[in-house]
Amino acid sequence: MLASGRQVRVPPPPNQTDTAAEIRQLQALASQRNPTALDQIAFWDTSAPAYRWNEITINTALKNNLPSNLAWRALALVHVAIYDSTIAAWAAKYTYRRPRPSEVDASLRTAIPNPQSPSYPSEHAVAAGAASTVLAYLFPDDAKLFADKANEAVRSRLVAGVQYPSDMAAGLEL
């Protein structure tokens, strides 16, 4: 476990030129929003970033008929990974204070309200990366499923227009 969120660092967010290019990518994704994309956004935006990963962990434990003590252990390991990576993400968020994409370019319409926090790195990507990695270790036969779920979670934030691709990459790296 981390003693401090500053133990693990991400590099600074991209410069203004790269940020402008990322906003163009987000505008292209926003133009592709359809009912299926909006359903995915709503699914992954429900509650805190760890919420769906709790559900996935519990369902995987049940599917694998784990005894309760091992199921609780799996859930605890996923929680510790998400917690530590989230602490590191929030330390970076308030170090860099990167504004949300639509705060930089008001023409970008978001599918959900902007969170009231800096954009970089993404706490949703952090949770997805941490949970999917631990789950893949615990349940290697389902590793691809967990990686696919992490990519789905990341893509939902991009299509929603509330985070940059580099936010997601930094979050997954954490």
Secondary structure, DSSP 8 states (H G I E B T S, - for coil): --S-GGGS-------HHHHHHHHHHHHHHHTT--HHHHHHHHHHHSSSTTHHHHHHHHHHHHHTT--HHHHHHHHHHHHHHHHHHHHHHHHHHHHH----HHHH-TT---SS---SS--SS-HHHHHHHHHHHHHHHH-GGGHHHHHHHHHHHHHHHHHHTSS-HHHHHHHHH-
